[in-house]
């Protein structure tokens, strides 16, 4: 029996593609460390690589925590892209906000909403109150 993480197969493929893309982006961001090194950047990139790798593996193997790691990965990228956008808006450069980075940021938020909307939630707890009076052998 195949396990389902999402209600629709298209959402599963969207999640796998997004997870793979995020892993590739975070893996290639190691090369950016050679230009200007920072401990904060190093910790952020290493954390991003680990979370994205866990998300991709869990999605491929269809483990229970796949959506959790995908949400962590998406949140990490939303925060990383949202910070420069917020700084531009607060500095008064509204004309510079509608660029490719902002569009990608909106796309990430939409993927996060779609993934969480079509997630299959299983109730694995056994409710003993409902089983009172039933004869089970």
Rosetta silent file (secondary structure, phi, psi, omega in degrees, C-alpha in Angstrom):
SEQUENCE: XXXXXXXXXXXXXXXXXXXXXXXXXXXXXXXXXXXXXXXXXXXXXXXXXXXXXXXXXXXXXXXXXXXXXXXXXXXXXXXXXXXXXXXXXXXXXXXXXXXXXXXXXXXXXXXXXXXXXXXXXXXXXXXXXXXXXXXXX
SCORE:     score description
SCORE:     0.000 S_00000001
   1 L     0.000  131.191  179.745    0.000    0.000    0.000 S_00000001
   2 L   -82.532  138.441  177.103    1.366    3.379   -0.957 S_00000001
   3 L   -85.312  145.809  178.662    1.462    6.057    1.687 S_00000001
   4 L  -114.505  131.968  174.508    0.016    9.446    0.885 S_00000001
   5 L   -99.325  -38.314 -178.583    1.451   12.665    2.207 S_00000001
   6 E  -121.092  159.068 -178.972   -0.709   14.996    0.120 S_00000001
   7 L   -69.066  -34.982 -176.934   -4.225   14.691   -1.249 S_00000001
   8 L  -118.829  146.334 -178.746   -3.147   15.243   -4.842 S_00000001
   9 H   -67.798  -33.591  179.710   -0.166   13.878   -6.725 S_00000001
  10 H   -63.133  -37.914  177.839    0.537   17.270   -8.325 S_00000001
  11 H   -66.816  -37.189  176.900    1.056   18.840   -4.888 S_00000001
  12 H   -62.688  -45.051  179.199    3.485   16.032   -4.025 S_00000001
  13 H   -66.024  -35.468  175.193    5.485   16.702   -7.186 S_00000001
  14 H   -62.702  -42.989 -179.919    5.457   20.442   -6.438 S_00000001
  15 H   -66.213  -41.897  179.109    6.800   19.755   -2.955 S_00000001
  16 H   -66.208  -42.617  179.577    9.534   17.417   -4.217 S_00000001
  17 H   -64.941  -42.630  178.840   10.583   19.878   -6.926 S_00000001
  18 H   -64.776  -41.287  179.761   10.646   22.780   -4.476 S_00000001
  19 H   -64.847  -42.753  177.725   12.625   20.748   -1.958 S_00000001
  20 H   -65.403  -41.371  177.995   15.170   19.689   -4.574 S_00000001
  21 H   -62.421  -42.905  179.165   15.483   23.262   -5.845 S_00000001
  22 H   -66.025  -36.940  177.121   16.047   24.574   -2.309 S_00000001
  23 H   -65.746  -41.586  179.591   18.689   21.934   -1.657 S_00000001
  24 H   -66.132  -41.841  178.571   20.531   22.839   -4.861 S_00000001
  25 H   -63.104  -44.909 -178.842   20.353   26.562   -4.076 S_00000001
  26 H   -71.487  -29.784  176.683   21.642   26.065   -0.545 S_00000001
  27 H   -69.759  -39.624  178.187   24.393   23.705   -1.735 S_00000001
  28 H   -76.490  -15.044  177.744   25.622   26.245   -4.282 S_00000001
  29 H   -73.890  -10.859  173.299   25.454   29.023   -1.705 S_00000001
  30 H   -63.050  -34.222  179.820   28.547   27.490   -0.094 S_00000001
  31 H   -64.263  -25.484  178.497   30.498   28.974   -2.998 S_00000001
  32 H   -71.650  -20.771  179.228   29.354   32.429   -1.880 S_00000001
  33 H   -66.698  -24.479 -179.788   31.209   31.946    1.406 S_00000001
  34 H   -72.934  -23.421  179.099   34.519   32.274   -0.425 S_00000001
  35 L   -73.620  -53.147  173.045   33.689   35.861   -1.462 S_00000001
  36 L  -143.385  119.040 -173.575   33.068   37.171    2.036 S_00000001
  37 L   -87.591  137.689  175.630   33.199   34.859    5.022 S_00000001
  38 L  -148.188  140.157  179.534   30.921   35.290    8.004 S_00000001
  39 H   -64.995  -39.332  179.605   30.148   32.933   10.871 S_00000001
  40 H   -62.824  -43.532  177.668   26.457   33.841   10.693 S_00000001
  41 H   -63.039  -40.628 -179.120   26.349   33.033    6.970 S_00000001
  42 H   -63.970  -45.391  178.619   28.156   29.743    7.548 S_00000001
  43 H   -64.266  -42.529 -180.000   25.737   28.644   10.267 S_00000001
  44 H   -63.480  -43.411 -178.697   22.752   29.737    8.174 S_00000001
  45 H   -69.237  -42.664  179.013   23.956   27.892    5.071 S_00000001
  46 H   -64.290  -41.788  176.288   24.839   24.698    6.957 S_00000001
  47 H   -62.846  -41.397  179.205   21.457   24.714    8.699 S_00000001
  48 H   -63.457  -42.714  179.584   19.751   25.314    5.373 S_00000001
  49 H   -63.325  -44.346 -178.393   21.577   22.420    3.720 S_00000001
  50 H   -65.181  -46.422 -179.183   20.694   20.008    6.533 S_00000001
  51 H   -64.768  -42.242 -179.978   17.020   21.013    6.672 S_00000001
  52 H   -67.665  -36.590  177.156   16.645   20.904    2.873 S_00000001
  53 H   -66.879  -43.029  176.441   18.327   17.513    2.667 S_00000001
  54 H   -62.219  -40.389  179.958   16.045   16.130    5.395 S_00000001
  55 H   -64.144  -44.539 -179.312   13.016   17.582    3.614 S_00000001
  56 H   -65.506  -45.743 -179.851   13.969   16.049    0.283 S_00000001
  57 H   -64.626  -42.941  179.731   14.750   12.613    1.721 S_00000001
  58 H   -66.050  -33.800  177.228   11.594   12.565    3.833 S_00000001
  59 H   -71.045  -40.556  179.661    9.463   13.544    0.842 S_00000001
  60 H   -66.436  -43.134 -178.795   10.973   10.886   -1.395 S_00000001
  61 H   -83.269   -6.671  178.480   10.606    8.174    1.257 S_00000001
  62 L    57.708   50.554  175.979    7.164    9.546    2.279 S_00000001
  63 L   -81.270  168.114 -176.835    7.895    9.697    5.991 S_00000001
  64 L   -67.495  -33.942 -175.178    5.530   11.285    8.503 S_00000001
  65 L   -91.315   16.143 -177.607    7.707   14.326    9.168 S_00000001
  66 H   -64.309  -42.307 -178.447    8.186   15.274    5.520 S_00000001
  67 H   -69.626  -33.656  177.182    5.786   18.205    5.655 S_00000001
  68 H   -62.066  -48.802  179.371    7.397   19.487    8.846 S_00000001
  69 H   -67.534  -33.953  176.359   10.844   19.641    7.255 S_00000001
  70 H   -66.509  -39.772  176.872    9.388   21.147    4.076 S_00000001
  71 H   -64.726  -40.561  176.610    7.685   23.844    6.158 S_00000001
  72 H   -62.567  -42.605  179.454   10.974   24.549    7.953 S_00000001
  73 H   -63.948  -46.804  178.679   12.775   24.780    4.631 S_00000001
  74 H   -63.389  -41.532  179.180   10.168   27.090    3.108 S_00000001
  75 H   -63.778  -38.911  178.454   10.118   29.268    6.231 S_00000001
  76 H   -63.059  -43.354  178.778   13.893   29.538    6.184 S_00000001
  77 H   -71.127  -35.025  177.798   13.888   30.701    2.561 S_00000001
  78 H   -65.101  -41.584  178.108   10.966   33.079    3.150 S_00000001
  79 H   -67.423  -42.383 -178.577   12.831   34.716    6.027 S_00000001
  80 H   -65.298  -35.756  178.339   16.088   34.863    4.059 S_00000001
  81 H   -85.477  -27.452 -176.649   14.396   36.529    1.080 S_00000001
  82 H   -75.927  -26.984 -178.926   12.001   38.653    3.095 S_00000001
  83 H   -63.351  -49.026  177.014   14.644   40.459    5.132 S_00000001
  84 H   -65.910  -32.768  177.797   16.193   42.407    2.210 S_00000001
  85 H   -65.506  -42.458  177.962   12.732   43.154    0.835 S_00000001
  86 H   -63.116  -40.047  178.395   11.667   44.548    4.207 S_00000001
  87 H   -65.131  -37.768  178.139   14.783   46.706    4.380 S_00000001
  88 H   -67.091  -40.396 -179.892   14.088   48.148    0.912 S_00000001
  89 H   -67.035  -41.741 -178.896   10.493   48.952    1.805 S_00000001
  90 H   -70.288  -25.495  178.454   11.478   50.586    5.087 S_00000001
  91 L   -83.652   -6.012  175.327   14.157   52.692    3.389 S_00000001
  92 L    96.826   10.581  179.884   11.571   54.114    0.987 S_00000001
  93 L   -95.962   69.727 -178.224   12.561   52.320   -2.213 S_00000001
  94 H   -69.970  -29.959 -178.592    9.097   51.121   -3.174 S_00000001
  95 H   -68.737  -21.377 -177.150    9.885   51.114   -6.884 S_00000001
  96 H   -91.479   -2.051 -174.758   12.601   48.514   -6.329 S_00000001
  97 L   -76.882  -36.926 -175.231   10.337   46.013   -4.527 S_00000001
  98 L   -83.082   57.702  176.011    8.621   44.500   -7.587 S_00000001
  99 L  -109.646 -169.212 -176.516   11.662   42.699   -8.880 S_00000001
 100 H   -63.690  -36.139 -179.503   12.449   39.019   -9.329 S_00000001
 101 H   -63.456  -41.729  179.728   13.286   38.521   -5.642 S_00000001
 102 H   -67.810  -39.944  177.707    9.860   39.767   -4.538 S_00000001
 103 H   -64.282  -40.383  176.928    8.085   37.580   -7.085 S_00000001
 104 H   -65.916  -35.995  178.076   10.053   34.556   -5.922 S_00000001
 105 H   -64.859  -43.372  176.743    9.180   35.441   -2.308 S_00000001
 106 H   -64.672  -39.912  176.948    5.460   35.539   -3.145 S_00000001
 107 H   -61.207  -40.609  177.468    5.824   32.214   -4.975 S_00000001
 108 H   -63.434  -40.734  178.276    7.390   30.653   -1.858 S_00000001
 109 H   -65.441  -39.966  177.326    4.518   31.868    0.302 S_00000001
 110 H   -64.752  -40.131  177.205    2.015   30.416   -2.179 S_00000001
 111 H   -63.781  -40.854  178.014    3.837   27.057   -2.164 S_00000001
 112 H   -61.477  -41.954  178.628    3.775   27.068    1.636 S_00000001
 113 H   -67.393  -44.754 -178.942    0.020   27.693    1.647 S_00000001
 114 H   -63.867  -43.619 -178.967   -0.684   25.046   -1.014 S_00000001
 115 H   -62.449  -42.200 -178.356    1.439   22.408    0.716 S_00000001
 116 H   -77.033  -24.743  179.258   -0.250   22.941    4.053 S_00000001
 117 H   -74.343  -36.745 -175.517   -3.728   23.114    2.572 S_00000001
 118 L  -104.263   21.089  176.943   -3.519   19.768    0.774 S_00000001
 119 E   -75.196  141.184  176.881   -1.608   17.829    3.428 S_00000001
 120 L   -86.774  120.400  179.257   -3.159   14.512    4.489 S_00000001
 121 L  -105.701  120.641 -179.117   -3.713   14.539    8.217 S_00000001
 122 L  -103.953  135.516  175.467   -4.102   11.141    9.807 S_00000001
 123 L   -94.449  100.073 -174.974   -5.651   10.613   13.211 S_00000001
 124 L   -92.420  -10.475 -179.237   -3.510    7.824   14.599 S_00000001
 125 L   -73.301  140.776  178.041   -4.690    8.049   18.171 S_00000001
 126 L   -93.249  122.136 -179.989   -7.019    5.357   19.393 S_00000001
 127 L   -90.084  108.427 -175.798   -9.995    6.827   21.147 S_00000001
 128 L   -71.551  -25.893 -178.335  -10.835    4.432   23.964 S_00000001
 129 L   -66.778  -36.200  179.154  -14.123    6.159   24.772 S_00000001
 130 L   -72.551  -20.697 -178.276  -15.559    5.222   21.380 S_00000001
 131 L   -92.121    0.711  178.641  -14.568    1.574   21.874 S_00000001
 132 L   -70.031  129.682  178.708  -16.445    1.134   25.170 S_00000001
 133 L    89.438   -6.925  177.734  -19.123   -1.481   24.791 S_00000001
 134 L   -93.760  138.276 -179.987  -17.804   -2.857   21.507 S_00000001
 135 L   -95.271  111.939 -178.990  -16.707   -6.446   21.411 S_00000001
 136 L  -118.733  122.612  177.513  -13.396   -6.770   19.594 S_00000001
 137 L  -112.610    0.000    0.000  -11.650  -10.116   19.238 S_00000001
